[in-house]
Amino acid sequence: MASEYKLNVTPVKVSELPTAETLLVQGRTIIESTNDWKQGKTFYKVVKTYSAPKAPGEPAGWYCRVSEHTPEDATFDEFWEKLGVNKGENEVHYVDVVKKATLVKQISPSQAIWSMYYRFPAPLSPRVFTVLQTIELNESTPRTGIIVSIPVDLSSDPELAKLEEKGVKARYVSIESLKELDGGKVEWRMATASRAEGNLPQFLTERSMPSSISHDVPGLLKWLHSLRPKGEASTEPGTAAAEAHATTVTTK
């Protein structure tokens, strides 16, 4: 039942979607808990990664990345415009392996179902992640924003299922958090668990998680800077590395 839902990588039937409030409350709880997770490697000098022990019976472990950014990197408004509005569509521009995003259903201004088509280097087959995204922007000081994505099973609704991309059905759950800091800085924090499915062993998926989730940071900043008026773009830490990771397998 939706009322008993707990954030994880198990797909939810489209007829049993949890309420937005349930997802947001649980998402905030997980984001707060990441402060106590085990710290791992740092990527691109600014992206710190963390992990949580896999609980008994959990199908996937949780991983987190945290980065702080100056206004020269990106302002809170710039971040929110690309992460909090049409996020699925925007990921095509900054996540290398995301090749197509299909809006399956706009449930409300703050909730939408997206089907994301991921194409990886051979020999991996394309993956499809179909997720319900729930967003909330808090305009009080300091401003915060949260995006919760959970895997959705469309099989019980043939009309919606027709809109789903074709490929190996994979799944992920994620919570992304933006927080405005002093001096116009922004903290971008993301926690996620993922299963690539198919023939890819889960331990390989999890081994690559810290590096793969870190790639999104320079990827988004590079895209944001390309959209700024000429002369305003800056070079963020890790841009060169981001360009070099195009063939890296990511299973977000």
C-alpha positions in Angstrom: 0.0 0.0 0.0 1.1 3.6 -0.7 0.7 4.5 2.9 3.4 1.9 3.9 5.8 3.0 1.2 9.5 3.3 2.0 12.0 4.9 -0.4 14.0 2.2 -2.2 14.7 0.8 -5.6 11.6 -1.5 -5.8 9.2 -0.1 -8.5 5.8 1.1 -7.4 2.7 0.4 -9.4 1.4 3.5 -11.1 -2.0 2.8 -9.4 -0.3 2.8 -6.0 1.9 5.9 -6.1 2.7 7.4 -2.7 1.6 10.9 -1.9 3.9 13.8 -2.6 4.1 14.6 1.1 5.2 11.0 1.9 8.0 11.2 -0.6 9.1 14.6 0.5 9.2 13.7 4.2 11.1 10.5 3.6 13.4 12.3 1.2 14.3 15.0 3.7 14.9 12.3 6.3 17.4 10.5 4.1 19.2 13.7 3.1 19.6 14.6 6.8 20.9 11.2 7.6 23.7 11.5 5.0 25.6 13.7 7.4 26.4 10.5 9.4 27.3 8.3 6.4 30.8 7.0 5.8 33.0 9.4 3.8 34.6 8.0 0.6 36.7 9.6 -2.2 36.6 13.2 -3.4 36.2 13.7 -7.1 37.1 16.9 -9.2 38.5 18.4 -6.0 35.0 19.6 -4.8 32.7 16.5 -4.9 32.7 14.5 -1.7 31.2 11.1 -1.7 29.6 9.0 1.1 27.9 5.6 1.6 25.6 3.9 4.0 25.7 0.3 5.0 23.2 -1.9 3.2 20.4 -2.8 5.5 19.3 -6.5 5.7 17.0 -7.3 2.8 17.8 -4.1 0.9 18.3 -4.8 -2.8 20.9 -1.9 -3.2 23.2 0.2 -1.2 22.9 3.9 -0.8 25.5 6.4 -2.0 25.7 10.2 -1.6 27.7 13.1 -3.1 28.0 16.6 -1.7 29.5 19.7 -3.4 29.5 23.4 -2.6 29.5 26.1 -5.3 30.1 29.8 -5.6 27.9 32.1 -7.6 30.6 31.9 -10.3 29.9 28.2 -10.6 26.1 28.6 -10.5 23.6 30.5 -8.5 20.7 28.9 -6.6 18.3 30.1 -9.4 20.5 28.5 -12.1 20.6 25.2 -10.3 16.9 25.1 -9.6 15.9 26.1 -13.1 17.6 22.9 -14.4 17.1 20.5 -11.5 13.7 21.6 -10.3 12.0 22.3 -13.7 11.7 19.6 -16.4 14.5 17.7 -14.8 14.1 14.6 -17.0 14.4 16.7 -20.2 17.3 18.6 -18.8 19.3 15.5 -17.9 19.8 14.8 -21.6 22.0 17.9 -21.7 24.4 17.1 -18.9 24.4 13.3 -18.2 26.4 11.7 -21.0 24.6 8.4 -21.1 21.0 9.8 -21.0 20.0 10.0 -24.7 16.3 10.6 -24.5 13.7 11.6 -21.9 9.9 11.1 -22.4 7.3 12.8 -20.3 4.9 9.9 -19.6 2.4 11.8 -17.4 2.3 15.2 -15.7 0.4 14.4 -12.6 0.5 17.9 -11.0 2.8 20.9 -11.2 5.1 19.2 -8.7 4.9 15.6 -9.9 5.6 13.9 -13.2 6.5 10.5 -14.6 9.5 10.4 -16.9 10.9 7.5 -18.9 14.7 7.9 -19.3 16.7 6.1 -22.0 20.3 5.4 -21.1 22.8 4.2 -23.7 26.1 2.7 -22.5 29.3 1.7 -24.3 29.3 -1.9 -25.7 28.7 -4.6 -24.6 26.1 -3.2 -22.2 22.6 -2.9 -23.5 20.5 0.3 -23.3 18.7 0.8 -20.0 15.4 2.4 -19.3 14.7 4.1 -16.0 11.0 5.1 -15.5 10.6 7.4 -12.5 8.1 9.5 -10.6 9.7 12.9 -9.8 8.4 15.0 -7.0 9.7 18.5 -6.4 9.4 21.2 -3.7 10.9 24.7 -3.6 11.0 26.5 -0.2 11.4 30.2 -0.7 12.0 31.0 2.9 15.5 32.0 4.0 17.7 30.1 3.4 16.1 28.9 0.2 16.0 25.1 -0.3 14.8 22.8 -3.0 14.3 19.0 -3.1 13.7 16.5 -5.9 12.7 13.0 -5.1 12.7 10.3 -7.8 11.3 6.8 -7.4 11.0 3.9 -9.8 7.6 3.3 -11.3 6.0 0.1 -12.9 3.7 1.1 -15.7 2.6 -2.4 -16.6 -0.8 -2.0 -15.1 -1.6 1.0 -17.3 -1.3 -0.1 -21.0 -1.7 3.5 -22.3 1.1 4.9 -20.2 3.2 1.8 -20.8 3.1 2.6 -24.6 5.0 5.8 -23.9 7.8 4.0 -22.0 11.2 3.8 -23.7 12.4 0.3 -24.8 15.4 -1.4 -23.2 16.5 -3.3 -20.2 14.3 -2.0 -17.3 16.6 -0.7 -14.6 15.7 1.3 -11.5 17.0 3.9 -9.2 15.7 6.0 -6.3 17.3 9.4 -5.6 16.9 12.5 -3.6 18.6 15.8 -4.7 18.8 18.7 -2.3 19.7 22.3 -3.0 20.5 24.7 -0.1 21.4 28.4 -0.3 24.4 29.2 1.9 26.0 32.4 3.0 27.6 34.5 0.3 25.4 33.2 -2.4 27.0 29.8 -2.3 24.9 26.7 -2.9 25.2 23.2 -1.5 24.1 20.4 -4.0 23.6 17.1 -2.2 22.3 13.9 -3.8 21.6 10.4 -2.3 20.8 7.4 -4.5 20.4 3.7 -4.7 20.4 1.9 -8.1 20.1 -1.5 -9.8 21.2 -1.7 -13.5 19.7 -5.2 -13.9 20.4 -7.3 -17.0 23.7 -9.2 -16.8 25.6 -6.5 -14.9 26.4 -7.8 -11.4 25.1 -5.6 -8.6 28.6 -5.4 -7.0 30.0 -3.8 -10.2 27.2 -1.3 -10.2 27.9 -0.3 -6.6 31.6 -0.2 -7.1 31.3 2.5 -9.7 28.6 4.5 -7.9 30.8 7.1 -6.2 32.6 8.1 -9.4 29.5 7.9 -11.6 27.3 10.1 -9.5 30.1 12.6 -9.2 30.3 13.1 -13.0 26.9 14.9 -13.0 28.4 17.8 -11.1 30.9 19.1 -13.7 28.5 18.0 -16.4 25.7 20.3 -15.2 28.1 23.2 -14.5 29.6 23.0 -18.0 26.1 23.0 -19.5 25.0 25.9 -17.3 28.1 28.0 -18.3 27.4 27.4 -22.0 24.0 29.0 -21.5 25.3 32.2 -19.9 25.7 35.3 -22.0 29.1 35.3 -23.7 31.8 36.5 -21.4 30.1 35.4 -18.2 31.0 31.7 -18.4 33.7 30.4 -16.1 35.7 27.2 -15.9 34.6 25.0 -13.0 36.8 22.5 -11.3 36.7 19.2 -13.2 35.5 20.3 -16.6 38.3 18.7 -18.4 37.8 15.5 -16.5 34.1 15.7 -17.2 34.8 15.8 -21.0 37.0 12.7 -20.6 34.5 10.6 -18.9 32.2 10.1 -21.9 33.0 6.4 -22.1 32.7 5.7 -18.4 29.9 3.4 -17.4 27.4 5.1 -15.1 24.4 3.4 -13.5 23.0 6.3 -11.6 
